Amino acid sequence: MFQTNFQGPLFTAFYSGGSNPLDNWLVQCKEGEMKQVLDDVVKSNVFQIQSLNVNACCITCPVDPKGSLGVRMPYLTLLLKNLRQYFTFEITILDSEKIRRRVRLSNYHTVSKISTFMVTKPMCMDEGWNRVGLKLAEIVSDAFKTTYVETVRIQVHANCRLKRIYFSSQEYKEDELPNAYRMYKMAVVREKPKRLPKKIAGPVDKKSTAVVEQAKT
């Protein structure tokens, strides 16, 4: 899907503030609701997914089940809000053995489970907004003893508020990111231009003035 697109050092797969945030995403919601809301903390529009059944409400990219994102960058970051409800998301990757494997994270699992084609990992989130980062190459190496090649699919389930999903070529700290990729945008502080000091008139030399006037006459 994005194989031919320029990738790096940052590549956005989802952004809630766009005119059509679900472009290239498949929406599935049997029980629950999805909507764009204005979050009072991050002060921007975000996408909210809510359902009593986490598996009944999700968004998936790409839309084509046989397609692939084709994103080769090994770091994935999600900017999302903890709604104090069950939440899960899943990444499908392609490894060096040309096998598609799934990485699932959730806040309701307590231990990691590994099978031939899937690894399930527990996820602990703080109150409010979180910056969830995944080192995909490291996860694939530890779980399957293979090498990460690319991300095939992303699926985000209820319950969360989602601001941005992006890939990166390396791990960045918050203050190293462009303003648009930060959790909270930094205000640009500009100093007021300094006023030039006013010229103070000095004492007038009457003798000098007299000489000038005499020269004119």
C-alpha positions in Angstrom: 0.0 0.0 0.0 2.7 2.5 1.0 5.7 0.5 -0.5 6.2 3.2 -3.1 5.7 6.2 -0.7 8.6 8.0 0.9 9.0 6.5 4.4 11.1 8.3 6.9 12.1 9.4 9.3 8.4 9.7 10.4 5.4 8.2 8.6 1.8 8.8 9.7 -0.7 5.9 9.3 -3.5 7.7 11.1 -4.2 11.3 12.1 -7.5 12.3 13.8 -7.2 16.0 12.9 -7.4 15.5 9.2 -10.4 16.2 7.0 -10.9 12.5 6.5 -9.1 10.6 9.3 -10.6 7.2 8.2 -9.4 7.4 4.6 -7.7 4.0 3.9 -9.3 2.5 7.0 -12.0 -0.1 7.3 -14.6 0.6 9.9 -16.4 -2.2 11.7 -18.8 -1.5 14.6 -21.6 -3.9 15.5 -22.0 -2.7 19.1 -20.9 0.7 20.2 -20.0 3.9 18.6 -17.2 5.7 16.8 -17.0 9.5 16.5 -14.7 12.4 16.2 -14.7 14.5 19.4 -12.9 17.5 20.7 -10.6 16.5 23.6 -10.3 19.2 26.3 -6.8 18.1 27.3 -4.9 17.9 24.0 -7.1 20.7 22.6 -7.7 19.0 19.2 -10.1 16.7 17.5 -9.5 13.0 18.3 -11.2 9.8 17.2 -13.2 7.9 19.9 -13.9 4.2 19.7 -16.2 2.8 22.4 -18.0 -0.6 22.9 -18.8 -3.0 25.7 -17.3 -5.7 23.5 -13.8 -4.8 22.4 -14.0 -7.2 19.4 -17.3 -5.6 18.1 -15.8 -2.2 17.3 -12.5 -1.6 15.5 -10.8 0.2 12.6 -8.3 -1.6 10.3 -5.8 -0.5 7.7 -5.5 -1.4 4.9 -9.1 -2.0 3.8 -8.2 -4.9 1.5 -7.7 -8.0 3.7 -5.1 -9.3 1.2 -3.3 -6.0 1.0 -0.3 -4.8 3.0 0.8 -1.5 4.5 4.3 -2.3 3.4 5.9 0.0 6.0 9.4 -1.2 6.9 10.2 1.2 9.7 10.7 -0.7 12.9 9.2 1.7 15.5 5.5 2.2 15.9 3.9 4.8 18.2 0.3 5.4 19.1 -1.0 8.5 20.8 -4.1 7.4 22.7 -6.2 8.1 25.7 -7.0 5.6 28.4 -10.8 5.5 28.9 -10.6 3.2 31.9 -12.2 0.3 29.9 -10.9 -2.8 28.2 -8.7 -1.9 25.2 -6.7 -3.9 22.6 -4.9 -3.4 19.3 -3.2 -5.7 16.9 -0.3 -5.5 14.5 0.3 -8.0 11.7 3.9 -8.2 10.5 5.9 -10.0 7.8 9.1 -11.6 8.9 12.3 -13.0 7.3 10.6 -16.4 6.8 7.9 -14.6 4.7 5.3 -15.5 7.4 2.6 -13.1 8.6 2.5 -13.0 12.4 0.4 -11.1 14.8 1.3 -9.0 17.8 -1.6 -8.2 20.1 -1.5 -5.9 23.1 -4.3 -5.4 25.6 -4.8 -3.9 29.1 -6.8 -7.0 30.2 -4.1 -9.7 29.8 -1.7 -10.2 32.7 0.9 -12.5 31.1 2.5 -12.8 27.6 1.5 -15.8 25.5 3.4 -16.9 22.4 2.3 -19.3 19.7 3.7 -20.0 16.2 1.8 -17.2 14.5 0.9 -14.8 17.4 2.2 -13.2 20.5 -0.1 -11.6 23.1 1.4 -9.0 25.5 -0.1 -7.2 28.5 -0.1 -3.4 28.3 -0.2 -1.0 31.3 -1.4 2.5 30.6 -1.4 5.6 32.8 -4.4 7.8 33.4 -5.3 10.1 30.6 -3.2 10.4 27.4 -0.4 7.9 26.7 2.4 7.6 24.2 2.6 3.8 23.5 5.7 2.8 21.6 6.5 -0.6 20.1 10.0 -1.8 19.0 8.7 -4.1 16.3 12.0 -5.6 15.4 12.8 -6.5 19.0 9.4 -8.0 19.6 9.6 -10.2 16.5 13.1 -11.4 17.3 12.2 -12.3 20.9 8.9 -14.0 20.2 9.5 -15.7 16.9 13.4 -15.8 16.6 13.1 -14.2 13.1 13.8 -10.8 11.6 11.2 -8.1 11.1 10.6 -7.1 7.5 7.5 -4.9 7.4 4.2 -4.1 8.9 1.3 -5.6 7.0 -1.8 -4.4 9.0 -2.9 -2.3 12.0 -6.2 -3.0 13.8 -7.3 -0.7 16.7 -10.2 -1.9 18.9 -12.4 -0.2 21.5 -11.9 1.5 24.0 -9.8 4.5 23.4 -9.4 8.0 22.0 -6.9 8.0 19.2 -4.9 11.0 18.1 -2.1 9.7 15.8 -0.4 6.4 14.7 3.0 6.8 13.2 6.1 4.8 12.3 9.7 6.0 12.7 13.1 4.9 11.6 14.4 5.3 15.2 13.1 5.8 18.7 12.5 9.5 19.5 12.1 11.4 22.8 9.1 13.7 23.0 11.3 16.8 22.8 13.0 15.5 19.6 9.8 15.3 17.7 8.2 17.9 15.4 5.4 19.8 17.1 2.7 17.9 15.2 3.9 14.6 16.5 4.0 15.5 20.2 1.3 14.6 22.7 0.8 18.2 23.6 1.8 20.9 21.2 4.3 23.3 22.5 3.4 26.9 22.4 5.9 29.0 20.4 7.0 31.8 22.6 8.2 34.9 20.7 9.9 37.8 22.4 8.6 41.2 21.7 11.0 43.3 19.7 13.1 45.6 21.9 12.4 49.2 21.4 15.3 51.4 20.5 16.3 53.8 23.2 15.1 57.4 22.6 17.8 59.9 21.9 18.2 62.3 24.7 19.0 65.8 23.6 22.2 67.2 25.1 23.1 70.7 26.2 23.4 73.2 23.4 26.8 74.9 23.0 25.8 78.5 22.4 29.3 79.4 21.1 29.3 76.7 18.4 25.8 77.9 17.3 27.1 81.4 17.1 30.0 80.4 14.9 27.7 78.6 12.5 25.4 81.6 12.2 28.3 83.9 11.5 29.5 81.6 8.8 26.0 81.7 7.1 26.0 85.5 7.2 
